[in-house]
Amino acid sequence: MTPASTPEARLTDRAFVLPVLTLILLTPPIITIFDVPVFIFGIPLLHIYCFGLWLAAIVAGGFLSRRMASRGTVRVDDAGPGSDNG
């Protein structure tokens, strides 16, 4: 049996999975499914899929980052690359 993970750990896992899943959904084998001559309001289905997925990833990333910041998972006081802290 594995120990129960904390909510912070689950949020971190989701933040890792989101870009990986987005990348997988934008690979050619998946994109070719939507490369059909179908138009919705004059816009090709492929474009709706790509931009819709991109928008969904941005919204999900914003939601995850807001939840991580409210739970204290993301520390703002950490020094980034090129800092003069040491």
PDB file of N, CA, C and O in Angstrom:
ATOM      1  N   MET A   1       0.825  -1.181   0.000  1.00  0.00           N
ATOM      2  CA  MET A   1       0.000   0.000   0.000  1.00  0.00           C
ATOM      3  C   MET A   1       0.873   1.250   0.000  1.00  0.00           C
ATOM      4  O   MET A   1       1.869   1.321   0.720  1.00  0.00           O
ATOM      5  N   THR A   2       0.501   2.208  -0.792  1.00  0.00           N
ATOM      6  CA  THR A   2       1.264   3.442  -0.830  1.00  0.00           C
ATOM      7  C   THR A   2       0.653   4.452   0.135  1.00  0.00           C
ATOM      8  O   THR A   2      -0.558   4.454   0.356  1.00  0.00           O
ATOM      9  N   PRO A   3       1.489   5.302   0.704  1.00  0.00           N
ATOM     10  CA  PRO A   3       0.949   6.311   1.611  1.00  0.00           C
ATOM     11  C   PRO A   3       0.145   7.348   0.837  1.00  0.00           C
ATOM     12  O   PRO A   3       0.396   7.606  -0.340  1.00  0.00           O
ATOM     13  N   ALA A   4      -0.828   7.933   1.530  1.00  0.00           N
ATOM     14  CA  ALA A   4      -1.661   8.957   0.894  1.00  0.00           C
ATOM     15  C   ALA A   4      -0.810  10.190   0.608  1.00  0.00           C
ATOM     16  O   ALA A   4      -0.050  10.649   1.461  1.00  0.00           O
ATOM     17  N   SER A   5      -0.948  10.719  -0.607  1.00  0.00           N
ATOM     18  CA  SER A   5      -0.158  11.885  -0.956  1.00  0.00           C
ATOM     19  C   SER A   5      -0.864  13.147  -0.470  1.00  0.00           C
ATOM     20  O   SER A   5      -2.083  13.181  -0.308  1.00  0.00           O
ATOM     21  N   THR A   6      -0.078  14.154  -0.250  1.00  0.00           N
ATOM     22  CA  THR A   6      -0.623  15.419   0.234  1.00  0.00           C
ATOM     23  C   THR A   6      -1.253  16.180  -0.925  1.00  0.00           C
ATOM     24  O   THR A   6      -0.922  15.917  -2.081  1.00  0.00           O
ATOM     25  N   PRO A   7      -2.145  17.108  -0.645  1.00  0.00           N
ATOM     26  CA  PRO A   7      -2.726  17.909  -1.732  1.00  0.00           C
ATOM     27  C   PRO A   7      -1.672  18.700  -2.506  1.00  0.00           C
ATOM     28  O   PRO A   7      -1.816  18.903  -3.712  1.00  0.00           O
ATOM     29  N   GLU A   8      -0.617  19.146  -1.825  1.00  0.00           N
ATOM     30  CA  GLU A   8       0.442  19.882  -2.506  1.00  0.00           C
ATOM     31  C   GLU A   8       1.166  18.990  -3.511  1.00  0.00           C
ATOM     32  O   GLU A   8       1.509  19.425  -4.610  1.00  0.00           O
ATOM     33  N   ALA A   9       1.390  17.750  -3.121  1.00  0.00           N
ATOM     34  CA  ALA A   9       2.072  16.817  -4.024  1.00  0.00           C
ATOM     35  C   ALA A   9       1.203  16.507  -5.239  1.00  0.00           C
ATOM     36  O   ALA A   9       1.707  16.387  -6.356  1.00  0.00           O
ATOM     37  N   ARG A  10      -0.101  16.380  -5.018  1.00  0.00           N
ATOM     38  CA  ARG A  10      -0.998  16.120  -6.149  1.00  0.00           C
ATOM     39  C   ARG A  10      -1.035  17.310  -7.099  1.00  0.00           C
ATOM     40  O   ARG A  10      -1.066  17.131  -8.316  1.00  0.00           O
ATOM     41  N   LEU A  11      -1.032  18.532  -6.550  1.00  0.00           N
ATOM     42  CA  LEU A  11      -1.009  19.717  -7.407  1.00  0.00           C
ATOM     43  C   LEU A  11       0.281  19.782  -8.213  1.00  0.00           C
ATOM     44  O   LEU A  11       0.259  20.141  -9.390  1.00  0.00           O
ATOM     45  N   THR A  12       1.391  19.441  -7.594  1.00  0.00           N
ATOM     46  CA  THR A  12       2.674  19.438  -8.296  1.00  0.00           C
ATOM     47  C   THR A  12       2.666  18.390  -9.405  1.00  0.00           C
ATOM     48  O   THR A  12       3.176  18.637 -10.497  1.00  0.00           O
ATOM     49  N   ASP A  13       2.093  17.232  -9.130  1.00  0.00           N
ATOM     50  CA  ASP A  13       1.990  16.195 -10.158  1.00  0.00           C
ATOM     51  C   ASP A  13       1.128  16.662 -11.327  1.00  0.00           C
ATOM     52  O   ASP A  13       1.466  16.427 -12.487  1.00  0.00           O
ATOM     53  N   ARG A  14       0.023  17.318 -11.020  1.00  0.00           N
ATOM     54  CA  ARG A  14      -0.844  17.818 -12.082  1.00  0.00           C
ATOM     55  C   ARG A  14      -0.140  18.897 -12.896  1.00  0.00           C
ATOM     56  O   ARG A  14      -0.303  18.971 -14.114  1.00  0.00           O
ATOM     57  N   ALA A  15       0.636  19.726 -12.222  1.00  0.00           N
ATOM     58  CA  ALA A  15       1.377  20.771 -12.933  1.00  0.00           C
ATOM     59  C   ALA A  15       2.430  20.165 -13.849  1.00  0.00           C
ATOM     60  O   ALA A  15       2.787  20.770 -14.860  1.00  0.00           O
ATOM     61  N   PHE A  16       2.928  18.995 -13.520  1.00  0.00           N
ATOM     62  CA  PHE A  16       3.882  18.307 -14.393  1.00  0.00           C
ATOM     63  C   PHE A  16       3.166  17.633 -15.559  1.00  0.00           C
ATOM     64  O   PHE A  16       3.658  17.659 -16.687  1.00  0.00           O
ATOM     65  N   VAL A  17       2.019  17.035 -15.296  1.00  0.00           N
ATOM     66  CA  VAL A  17       1.299  16.275 -16.311  1.00  0.00           C
ATOM     67  C   VAL A  17       0.672  17.189 -17.367  1.00  0.00           C
ATOM     68  O   VAL A  17       0.559  16.798 -18.528  1.00  0.00           O
ATOM     69  N   LEU A  18       0.266  18.391 -16.982  1.00  0.00           N
ATOM     70  CA  LEU A  18      -0.420  19.286 -17.923  1.00  0.00           C
ATOM     71  C   LEU A  18       0.390  19.573 -19.188  1.00  0.00           C
ATOM     72  O   LEU A  18      -0.141  19.371 -20.280  1.00  0.00           O
ATOM     73  N   PRO A  19       1.638  20.030 -19.110  1.00  0.00           N
ATOM     74  CA  PRO A  19       2.370  20.271 -20.369  1.00  0.00           C
ATOM     75  C   PRO A  19       2.696  18.986 -21.132  1.00  0.00           C
ATOM     76  O   PRO A  19       2.742  18.986 -22.362  1.00  0.00           O
ATOM     77  N   VAL A  20       2.921  17.904 -20.406  1.00  0.00           N
ATOM     78  CA  VAL A  20       3.211  16.634 -21.077  1.00  0.00           C
ATOM     79  C   VAL A  20       1.983  16.163 -21.861  1.00  0.00           C
ATOM     80  O   VAL A  20       2.099  15.736 -23.010  1.00  0.00           O
ATOM     81  N   LEU A  21       0.815  16.243 -21.235  1.00  0.00           N
ATOM     82  CA  LEU A  21      -0.416  15.847 -21.908  1.00  0.00           C
ATOM     83  C   LEU A  21      -0.717  16.759 -23.092  1.00  0.00           C
ATOM     84  O   LEU A  21      -1.149  16.291 -24.145  1.00  0.00           O
ATOM     85  N   THR A  22      -0.492  18.052 -22.922  1.00  0.00           N
ATOM     86  CA  THR A  22      -0.702  18.992 -24.021  1.00  0.00           C
ATOM     87  C   THR A  22       0.221  18.666 -25.187  1.00  0.00           C
ATOM     88  O   THR A  22      -0.204  18.683 -26.342  1.00  0.00           O
ATOM     89  N   LEU A  23       1.471  18.372 -24.891  1.00  0.00           N
ATOM     90  CA  LEU A  23       2.416  18.013 -25.945  1.00  0.00           C
ATOM     91  C   LEU A  23       1.979  16.741 -26.669  1.00  0.00           C
ATOM     92  O   LEU A  23       2.062  16.664 -27.895  1.00  0.00           O
ATOM     93  N   ILE A  24       1.522  15.759 -25.926  1.00  0.00           N
ATOM     94  CA  ILE A  24       1.066  14.510 -26.542  1.00  0.00           C
ATOM     95  C   ILE A  24      -0.145  14.756 -27.427  1.00  0.00           C
ATOM     96  O   ILE A  24      -0.244  14.192 -28.517  1.00  0.00           O
ATOM     97  N   LEU A  25      -1.075  15.602 -26.962  1.00  0.00           N
ATOM     98  CA  LEU A  25      -2.276  15.878 -27.745  1.00  0.00           C
ATOM     99  C   LEU A  25      -1.998  16.737 -28.976  1.00  0.00           C
ATOM    100  O   LEU A  25      -2.855  16.859 -29.851  1.00  0.00           O
ATOM    101  N   LEU A  26      -0.811  17.332 -29.050  1.00  0.00           N
ATOM    102  CA  LEU A  26      -0.443  18.126 -30.218  1.00  0.00           C
ATOM    103  C   LEU A  26       0.541  17.404 -31.141  1.00  0.00           C
ATOM    104  O   LEU A  26       1.106  18.028 -32.040  1.00  0.00           O
ATOM    105  N   THR A  27       0.754  16.117 -30.939  1.00  0.00           N
ATOM    106  CA  THR A  27       1.638  15.346 -31.813  1.00  0.00           C
ATOM    107  C   THR A  27       0.882  14.929 -33.076  1.00  0.00           C
ATOM    108  O   THR A  27      -0.343  14.813 -33.057  1.00  0.00           O
ATOM    109  N   PRO A  28       1.606  14.706 -34.162  1.00  0.00           N
ATOM    110  CA  PRO A  28       0.958  14.381 -35.438  1.00  0.00           C
ATOM    111  C   PRO A  28      -0.020  13.204 -35.428  1.00  0.00           C
ATOM    112  O   PRO A  28      -1.037  13.290 -36.116  1.00  0.00           O
ATOM    113  N   PRO A  29       0.214  12.119 -34.701  1.00  0.00           N
ATOM    114  CA  PRO A  29      -0.800  11.051 -34.749  1.00  0.00           C
ATOM    115  C   PRO A  29      -2.168  11.491 -34.228  1.00  0.00           C
ATOM    116  O   PRO A  29      -3.197  11.036 -34.729  1.00  0.00           O
ATOM    117  N   ILE A  30      -2.187  12.359 -33.238  1.00  0.00           N
ATOM    118  CA  ILE A  30      -3.454  12.833 -32.694  1.00  0.00           C
ATOM    119  C   ILE A  30      -4.030  13.936 -33.575  1.00  0.00           C
ATOM    120  O   ILE A  30      -5.236  13.973 -33.818  1.00  0.00           O
ATOM    121  N   ILE A  31      -3.177  14.828 -34.050  1.00  0.00           N
ATOM    122  CA  ILE A  31      -3.654  15.941 -34.873  1.00  0.00           C
ATOM    123  C   ILE A  31      -4.279  15.445 -36.177  1.00  0.00           C
ATOM    124  O   ILE A  31      -5.234  16.045 -36.670  1.00  0.00           O
ATOM    125  N   THR A  32      -3.752  14.359 -36.736  1.00  0.00           N
ATOM    126  CA  THR A  32      -4.309  13.862 -38.003  1.00  0.00           C
ATOM    127  C   THR A  32      -5.750  13.386 -37.854  1.00  0.00           C
ATOM    128  O   THR A  32      -6.476  13.313 -38.845  1.00  0.00           O
ATOM    129  N   ILE A  33      -6.169  13.068 -36.659  1.00  0.00           N
ATOM    130  CA  ILE A  33      -7.571  12.697 -36.432  1.00  0.00           C
ATOM    131  C   ILE A  33      -8.479  13.877 -36.771  1.00  0.00           C
ATOM    132  O   ILE A  33      -9.579  13.689 -37.291  1.00  0.00           O
ATOM    133  N   PHE A  34      -8.023  15.082 -36.480  1.00  0.00           N
ATOM    134  CA  PHE A  34      -8.827  16.283 -36.686  1.00  0.00           C
ATOM    135  C   PHE A  34      -8.548  16.964 -38.026  1.00  0.00           C
ATOM    136  O   PHE A  34      -9.129  18.009 -38.319  1.00  0.00           O
ATOM    137  N   ASP A  35      -7.671  16.388 -38.835  1.00  0.00           N
ATOM    138  CA  ASP A  35      -7.343  16.970 -40.138  1.00  0.00           C
ATOM    139  C   ASP A  35      -8.297  16.407 -41.191  1.00  0.00           C
ATOM    140  O   ASP A  35      -7.905  15.644 -42.073  1.00  0.00           O
ATOM    141  N   VAL A  36      -9.543  16.805 -41.069  1.00  0.00           N
ATOM    142  CA  VAL A  36     -10.587  16.379 -41.995  1.00  0.00           C
ATOM    143  C   VAL A  36     -11.235  17.633 -42.591  1.00  0.00           C
ATOM    144  O   VAL A  36     -11.184  18.703 -41.984  1.00  0.00           O
ATOM    145  N   PRO A  37     -11.843  17.508 -43.773  1.00  0.00           N
ATOM    146  CA  PRO A  37     -12.451  18.692 -44.389  1.00  0.00           C
ATOM    147  C   PRO A  37     -13.799  19.065 -43.755  1.00  0.00           C
ATOM    148  O   PRO A  37     -14.830  19.085 -44.427  1.00  0.00           O
ATOM    149  N   VAL A  38     -13.769  19.357 -42.462  1.00  0.00           N
ATOM    150  CA  VAL A  38     -14.968  19.774 -41.733  1.00  0.00           C
ATOM    151  C   VAL A  38     -14.748  21.201 -41.272  1.00  0.00           C
ATOM    152  O   VAL A  38     -13.687  21.542 -40.749  1.00  0.00           O
ATOM    153  N   PHE A  39     -15.761  22.031 -41.472  1.00  0.00           N
ATOM    154  CA  PHE A  39     -15.671  23.427 -41.091  1.00  0.00           C
ATOM    155  C   PHE A  39     -16.783  23.753 -40.094  1.00  0.00           C
ATOM    156  O   PHE A  39     -17.933  23.351 -40.275  1.00  0.00           O
ATOM    157  N   ILE A  40     -16.429  24.474 -39.058  1.00  0.00           N
ATOM    158  CA  ILE A  40     -17.402  24.944 -38.076  1.00  0.00           C
ATOM    159  C   ILE A  40     -17.357  26.462 -38.116  1.00  0.00           C
ATOM    160  O   ILE A  40     -16.343  27.070 -37.773  1.00  0.00           O
ATOM    161  N   PHE A  41     -18.458  27.071 -38.536  1.00  0.00           N
ATOM    162  CA  PHE A  41     -18.532  28.514 -38.740  1.00  0.00           C
ATOM    163  C   PHE A  41     -17.427  29.002 -39.685  1.00  0.00           C
ATOM    164  O   PHE A  41     -16.892  30.097 -39.513  1.00  0.00           O
ATOM    165  N   GLY A  42     -17.100  28.191 -40.664  1.00  0.00           N
ATOM    166  CA  GLY A  42     -16.101  28.562 -41.655  1.00  0.00           C
ATOM    167  C   GLY A  42     -14.660  28.346 -41.218  1.00  0.00           C
ATOM    168  O   GLY A  42     -13.736  28.691 -41.954  1.00  0.00           O
ATOM    169  N   ILE A  43     -14.453  27.780 -40.032  1.00  0.00           N
ATOM    170  CA  ILE A  43     -13.104  27.544 -39.504  1.00  0.00           C
ATOM    171  C   ILE A  43     -12.824  26.040 -39.558  1.00  0.00           C
ATOM    172  O   ILE A  43     -13.646  25.248 -39.096  1.00  0.00           O
ATOM    173  N   PRO A  44     -11.676  25.632 -40.117  1.00  0.00           N
ATOM    174  CA  PRO A  44     -11.362  24.193 -40.175  1.00  0.00           C
ATOM    175  C   PRO A  44     -11.296  23.572 -38.774  1.00  0.00           C
ATOM    176  O   PRO A  44     -10.848  24.204 -37.818  1.00  0.00           O
ATOM    177  N   LEU A  45     -11.747  22.335 -38.683  1.00  0.00           N
ATOM    178  CA  LEU A  45     -11.779  21.627 -37.403  1.00  0.00           C
ATOM    179  C   LEU A  45     -10.389  21.509 -36.787  1.00  0.00           C
ATOM    180  O   LEU A  45     -10.247  21.566 -35.566  1.00  0.00           O
ATOM    181  N   LEU A  46      -9.368  21.346 -37.616  1.00  0.00           N
ATOM    182  CA  LEU A  46      -7.998  21.237 -37.110  1.00  0.00           C
ATOM    183  C   LEU A  46      -7.596  22.496 -36.347  1.00  0.00           C
ATOM    184  O   LEU A  46      -6.979  22.410 -35.286  1.00  0.00           O
ATOM    185  N   HIS A  47      -7.943  23.662 -36.885  1.00  0.00           N
ATOM    186  CA  HIS A  47      -7.597  24.912 -36.207  1.00  0.00           C
ATOM    187  C   HIS A  47      -8.374  25.068 -34.905  1.00  0.00           C
ATOM    188  O   HIS A  47      -7.826  25.534 -33.906  1.00  0.00           O
ATOM    189  N   ILE A  48      -9.625  24.686 -34.913  1.00  0.00           N
ATOM    190  CA  ILE A  48     -10.424  24.761 -33.680  1.00  0.00           C
ATOM    191  C   ILE A  48      -9.832  23.845 -32.616  1.00  0.00           C
ATOM    192  O   ILE A  48      -9.755  24.217 -31.445  1.00  0.00           O
ATOM    193  N   TYR A  49      -9.412  22.646 -33.022  1.00  0.00           N
ATOM    194  CA  TYR A  49      -8.820  21.712 -32.070  1.00  0.00           C
ATOM    195  C   TYR A  49      -7.520  22.266 -31.489  1.00  0.00           C
ATOM    196  O   TYR A  49      -7.345  22.279 -30.271  1.00  0.00           O
ATOM    197  N   CYS A  50      -6.612  22.722 -32.347  1.00  0.00           N
ATOM    198  CA  CYS A  50      -5.308  23.202 -31.875  1.00  0.00           C
ATOM    199  C   CYS A  50      -5.448  24.417 -30.966  1.00  0.00           C
ATOM    200  O   CYS A  50      -4.878  24.443 -29.875  1.00  0.00           O
ATOM    201  N   PHE A  51      -6.199  25.417 -31.403  1.00  0.00           N
ATOM    202  CA  PHE A  51      -6.340  26.619 -30.592  1.00  0.00           C
ATOM    203  C   PHE A  51      -7.208  26.372 -29.360  1.00  0.00           C
ATOM    204  O   PHE A  51      -6.984  26.988 -28.318  1.00  0.00           O
ATOM    205  N   GLY A  52      -8.180  25.494 -29.462  1.00  0.00           N
ATOM    206  CA  GLY A  52      -8.990  25.137 -28.294  1.00  0.00           C
ATOM    207  C   GLY A  52      -8.169  24.415 -27.242  1.00  0.00           C
ATOM    208  O   GLY A  52      -8.302  24.685 -26.048  1.00  0.00           O
ATOM    209  N   LEU A  53      -7.319  23.498 -27.685  1.00  0.00           N
ATOM    210  CA  LEU A  53      -6.444  22.793 -26.751  1.00  0.00           C
ATOM    211  C   LEU A  53      -5.443  23.743 -26.117  1.00  0.00           C
ATOM    212  O   LEU A  53      -5.155  23.644 -24.924  1.00  0.00           O
ATOM    213  N   TRP A  54      -4.916  24.656 -26.908  1.00  0.00           N
ATOM    214  CA  TRP A  54      -3.980  25.655 -26.399  1.00  0.00           C
ATOM    215  C   TRP A  54      -4.650  26.529 -25.346  1.00  0.00           C
ATOM    216  O   TRP A  54      -4.071  26.788 -24.291  1.00  0.00           O
ATOM    217  N   LEU A  55      -5.864  26.984 -25.627  1.00  0.00           N
ATOM    218  CA  LEU A  55      -6.601  27.796 -24.669  1.00  0.00           C
ATOM    219  C   LEU A  55      -6.904  27.004 -23.399  1.00  0.00           C
ATOM    220  O   LEU A  55      -6.767  27.530 -22.294  1.00  0.00           O
ATOM    221  N   ALA A  56      -7.310  25.753 -23.548  1.00  0.00           N
ATOM    222  CA  ALA A  56      -7.607  24.919 -22.378  1.00  0.00           C
ATOM    223  C   ALA A  56      -6.357  24.702 -21.527  1.00  0.00           C
ATOM    224  O   ALA A  56      -6.441  24.692 -20.299  1.00  0.00           O
ATOM    225  N   ALA A  57      -5.203  24.531 -22.166  1.00  0.00           N
ATOM    226  CA  ALA A  57      -3.960  24.345 -21.411  1.00  0.00           C
ATOM    227  C   ALA A  57      -3.585  25.621 -20.655  1.00  0.00           C
ATOM    228  O   ALA A  57      -3.102  25.553 -19.525  1.00  0.00           O
ATOM    229  N   ILE A  58      -3.807  26.780 -21.276  1.00  0.00           N
ATOM    230  CA  ILE A  58      -3.505  28.047 -20.598  1.00  0.00           C
ATOM    231  C   ILE A  58      -4.426  28.241 -19.406  1.00  0.00           C
ATOM    232  O   ILE A  58      -3.974  28.632 -18.330  1.00  0.00           O
ATOM    233  N   VAL A  59      -5.710  27.973 -19.587  1.00  0.00           N
ATOM    234  CA  VAL A  59      -6.666  28.133 -18.492  1.00  0.00           C
ATOM    235  C   VAL A  59      -6.354  27.144 -17.366  1.00  0.00           C
ATOM    236  O   VAL A  59      -6.370  27.516 -16.193  1.00  0.00           O
ATOM    237  N   ALA A  60      -6.073  25.897 -17.715  1.00  0.00           N
ATOM    238  CA  ALA A  60      -5.752  24.896 -16.694  1.00  0.00           C
ATOM    239  C   ALA A  60      -4.452  25.249 -15.972  1.00  0.00           C
ATOM    240  O   ALA A  60      -4.352  25.074 -14.758  1.00  0.00           O
ATOM    241  N   GLY A  61      -3.460  25.742 -16.708  1.00  0.00           N
ATOM    242  CA  GLY A  61      -2.204  26.158 -16.075  1.00  0.00           C
ATOM    243  C   GLY A  61      -2.399  27.327 -15.134  1.00  0.00           C
ATOM    244  O   GLY A  61      -1.804  27.365 -14.057  1.00  0.00           O
ATOM    245  N   GLY A  62      -3.230  28.284 -15.530  1.00  0.00           N
ATOM    246  CA  GLY A  62      -3.527  29.407 -14.649  1.00  0.00           C
ATOM    247  C   GLY A  62      -4.261  28.965 -13.400  1.00  0.00           C
ATOM    248  O   GLY A  62      -3.968  29.432 -12.299  1.00  0.00           O
ATOM    249  N   PHE A  63      -5.211  28.067 -13.571  1.00  0.00           N
ATOM    250  CA  PHE A  63      -5.946  27.537 -12.425  1.00  0.00           C
ATOM    251  C   PHE A  63      -5.019  26.794 -11.475  1.00  0.00           C
ATOM    252  O   PHE A  63      -5.083  26.986 -10.261  1.00  0.00           O
ATOM    253  N   LEU A  64      -4.153  25.942 -12.029  1.00  0.00           N
ATOM    254  CA  LEU A  64      -3.218  25.189 -11.190  1.00  0.00           C
ATOM    255  C   LEU A  64      -2.235  26.115 -10.475  1.00  0.00           C
ATOM    256  O   LEU A  64      -1.956  25.920  -9.291  1.00  0.00           O
ATOM    257  N   SER A  65      -1.713  27.106 -11.169  1.00  0.00           N
ATOM    258  CA  SER A  65      -0.748  27.996 -10.530  1.00  0.00           C
ATOM    259  C   SER A  65      -1.404  28.825  -9.430  1.00  0.00           C
ATOM    260  O   SER A  65      -0.780  29.096  -8.404  1.00  0.00           O
ATOM    261  N   ARG A  66      -2.641  29.224  -9.633  1.00  0.00           N
ATOM    262  CA  ARG A  66      -3.349  29.970  -8.589  1.00  0.00           C
ATOM    263  C   ARG A  66      -3.582  29.097  -7.354  1.00  0.00           C
ATOM    264  O   ARG A  66      -3.415  29.554  -6.223  1.00  0.00           O
ATOM    265  N   ARG A  67      -3.970  27.836  -7.580  1.00  0.00           N
ATOM    266  CA  ARG A  67      -4.182  26.929  -6.442  1.00  0.00           C
ATOM    267  C   ARG A  67      -2.870  26.622  -5.728  1.00  0.00           C
ATOM    268  O   ARG A  67      -2.828  26.533  -4.501  1.00  0.00           O
ATOM    269  N   MET A  68      -1.797  26.460  -6.509  1.00  0.00           N
ATOM    270  CA  MET A  68      -0.502  26.184  -5.891  1.00  0.00           C
ATOM    271  C   MET A  68      -0.025  27.382  -5.073  1.00  0.00           C
ATOM    272  O   MET A  68       0.540  27.208  -3.993  1.00  0.00           O
ATOM    273  N   ALA A  69      -0.248  28.586  -5.574  1.00  0.00           N
ATOM    274  CA  ALA A  69       0.162  29.785  -4.841  1.00  0.00           C
ATOM    275  C   ALA A  69      -0.662  29.959  -3.573  1.00  0.00           C
ATOM    276  O   ALA A  69      -0.136  30.396  -2.549  1.00  0.00           O
ATOM    277  N   SER A  70      -1.942  29.623  -3.629  1.00  0.00           N
ATOM    278  CA  SER A  70      -2.781  29.788  -2.437  1.00  0.00           C
ATOM    279  C   SER A  70      -2.464  28.746  -1.367  1.00  0.00           C
ATOM    280  O   SER A  70      -2.700  28.983  -0.182  1.00  0.00           O
ATOM    281  N   ARG A  71      -1.936  27.604  -1.775  1.00  0.00           N
ATOM    282  CA  ARG A  71      -1.576  26.570  -0.798  1.00  0.00           C
ATOM    283  C   ARG A  71      -0.132  26.686  -0.336  1.00  0.00           C
ATOM    284  O   ARG A  71       0.303  25.949   0.548  1.00  0.00           O
ATOM    285  N   GLY A  72       0.597  27.599  -0.925  1.00  0.00           N
ATOM    286  CA  GLY A  72       1.982  27.781  -0.511  1.00  0.00           C
ATOM    287  C   GLY A  72       2.938  26.810  -1.156  1.00  0.00           C
ATOM    288  O   GLY A  72       4.068  26.665  -0.688  1.00  0.00           O
ATOM    289  N   THR A  73       2.522  26.133  -2.227  1.00  0.00           N
ATOM    290  CA  THR A  73       3.411  25.192  -2.900  1.00  0.00           C
ATOM    291  C   THR A  73       4.490  25.926  -3.677  1.00  0.00           C
ATOM    292  O   THR A  73       5.633  25.473  -3.738  1.00  0.00           O
ATOM    293  N   VAL A  74       4.136  27.043  -4.263  1.00  0.00           N
ATOM    294  CA  VAL A  74       5.094  27.851  -5.015  1.00  0.00           C
ATOM    295  C   VAL A  74       5.645  28.902  -4.074  1.00  0.00           C
ATOM    296  O   VAL A  74       4.887  29.663  -3.472  1.00  0.00           O
ATOM    297  N   ARG A  75       6.966  28.947  -3.944  1.00  0.00           N
ATOM    298  CA  ARG A  75       7.591  29.929  -3.066  1.00  0.00           C
ATOM    299  C   ARG A  75       8.152  31.050  -3.911  1.00  0.00           C
ATOM    300  O   ARG A  75       8.981  30.829  -4.794  1.00  0.00           O
ATOM    301  N   VAL A  76       7.693  32.247  -3.634  1.00  0.00           N
ATOM    302  CA  VAL A  76       8.111  33.409  -4.409  1.00  0.00           C
ATOM    303  C   VAL A  76       9.478  33.891  -3.980  1.00  0.00           C
ATOM    304  O   VAL A  76      10.186  34.510  -4.774  1.00  0.00           O
ATOM    305  N   ASP A  77       9.871  33.624  -2.735  1.00  0.00           N
ATOM    306  CA  ASP A  77      11.135  34.142  -2.216  1.00  0.00           C
ATOM    307  C   ASP A  77      12.349  33.343  -2.676  1.00  0.00           C
ATOM    308  O   ASP A  77      13.479  33.713  -2.358  1.00  0.00           O
ATOM    309  N   ASP A  78      12.143  32.252  -3.419  1.00  0.00           N
ATOM    310  CA  ASP A  78      13.282  31.480  -3.932  1.00  0.00           C
ATOM    311  C   ASP A  78      14.034  32.292  -4.967  1.00  0.00           C
ATOM    312  O   ASP A  78      13.437  33.000  -5.778  1.00  0.00           O
ATOM    313  N   ALA A  79      15.335  32.183  -4.927  1.00  0.00           N
ATOM    314  CA  ALA A  79      16.169  32.911  -5.889  1.00  0.00           C
ATOM    315  C   ALA A  79      16.184  32.161  -7.207  1.00  0.00           C
ATOM    316  O   ALA A  79      16.340  30.941  -7.244  1.00  0.00           O
ATOM    317  N   GLY A  80      16.023  32.898  -8.272  1.00  0.00           N
ATOM    318  CA  GLY A  80      16.039  32.310  -9.602  1.00  0.00           C
ATOM    319  C   GLY A  80      17.457  32.262 -10.134  1.00  0.00           C
ATOM    320  O   GLY A  80      18.399  32.648  -9.443  1.00  0.00           O
ATOM    321  N   PRO A  81      17.612  31.782 -11.376  1.00  0.00           N
ATOM    322  CA  PRO A  81      18.947  31.728 -11.972  1.00  0.00           C
ATOM    323  C   PRO A  81      19.518  33.124 -12.142  1.00  0.00           C
ATOM    324  O   PRO A  81      18.799  34.056 -12.504  1.00  0.00           O
ATOM    325  N   GLY A  82      20.782  33.265 -11.888  1.00  0.00           N
ATOM    326  CA  GLY A  82      21.456  34.550 -12.041  1.00  0.00           C
ATOM    327  C   GLY A  82      21.284  35.480 -10.859  1.00  0.00           C
ATOM    328  O   GLY A  82      21.632  36.658 -10.936  1.00  0.00           O
ATOM    329  N   SER A  83      20.750  34.962  -9.771  1.00  0.00           N
ATOM    330  CA  SER A  83      20.563  35.851  -8.616  1.00  0.00           C
ATOM    331  C   SER A  83      21.875  36.008  -7.864  1.00  0.00           C
ATOM    332  O   SER A  83      22.814  35.237  -8.061  1.00  0.00           O
ATOM    333  N   ASP A  84      21.927  36.995  -7.020  1.00  0.00           N
ATOM    334  CA  ASP A  84      23.153  37.332  -6.290  1.00  0.00           C
ATOM    335  C   ASP A  84      23.086  36.869  -4.841  1.00  0.00           C
ATOM    336  O   ASP A  84      23.667  37.509  -3.965  1.00  0.00           O
ATOM    337  N   ASN A  85      22.385  35.765  -4.570  1.00  0.00           N
ATOM    338  CA  ASN A  85      22.196  35.312  -3.190  1.00  0.00           C
ATOM    339  C   ASN A  85      23.268  34.375  -2.700  1.00  0.00           C
ATOM    340  O   ASN A  85      23.156  33.875  -1.581  1.00  0.00           O
ATOM    341  N   GLY A  86      24.285  34.111  -3.461  1.00  0.00           N
ATOM    342  CA  GLY A  86      25.231  33.207  -2.888  1.00  0.00           C
ATOM    343  C   GLY A  86      26.291  32.832  -3.752  1.00  0.00           C
ATOM    344  O   GLY A  86      27.162  32.057  -3.359  1.00  0.00           O
TER     345      GLY A  86
END
